[in-house]
Amino acid sequence: MGDNRRTARALLERRGRTYAEEAGVHLADRPGPLYQLLVLTTLLSTRIRAQVAVAAARELFTAGYRTPQAMEAAGWQDRVDALGRGHYRRYDERTATMLGTGARLCLDRWHGDLRRLHRAAEGQPARLRRLLTEFPGIGPTGADIFLREAQAVWPDLRPYADRRALSGAERLGLPGSPERLAGLVDDGDFGRLASALVRVALGEESAGEVARAAAR
């Protein structure tokens, strides 16, 4: 257990930022940040590198599209242009359409406040995943991304580790269940650990380098 804790600590020191943090989302249980996480999730759900998706999200937010009202009010071409500035070009036109449609759904169904979605699901991950997949462009993998990041502000989800996070844990020789992984870090750090494990699974972080850092 001690070795596993050292590995987890080394990983957090090297890659202890969530994707939301990288995208400039100051995540909180408030409508704006939760919607921004939904936008980021939509971008991360396509077959494109995570860092490109993060850069594109930053461009959208810099352009002022931080609420569903602002996203819907933006012209389709404006959304395409913002995505292009983030080098999100392969899926830019389709994604610009999905962001507009998703913003309208957020407003119509949840009055622009995804806390309502959380309450409707009564904190049950399976129901949350189903509701999230109603947004265009978000499938089961995308729902996992959202919940993995949202556990930082929705503590009733913790510990939430999706397939990719568990794959990263396997590469590092760490436990294969969310509950056992949660025992390696403070409760508030688990979301950061889950994101860092995904980076290992995606090859953004070297398992060997983490192991060497933990052994020092």
PyMOL commands that set and color helices and strands:
alter all, ss='L'
color gray80, all
select helices_A, chain A and resi 2-15+19-22+31-44+50-62+68-73+76-85+92-110+115-120+125-132+140-150+155-157+163-171+178-182+187-201+207-215
alter helices_A, ss='H'
color red, helices_A
deselect
rebuild
show_as cartoon
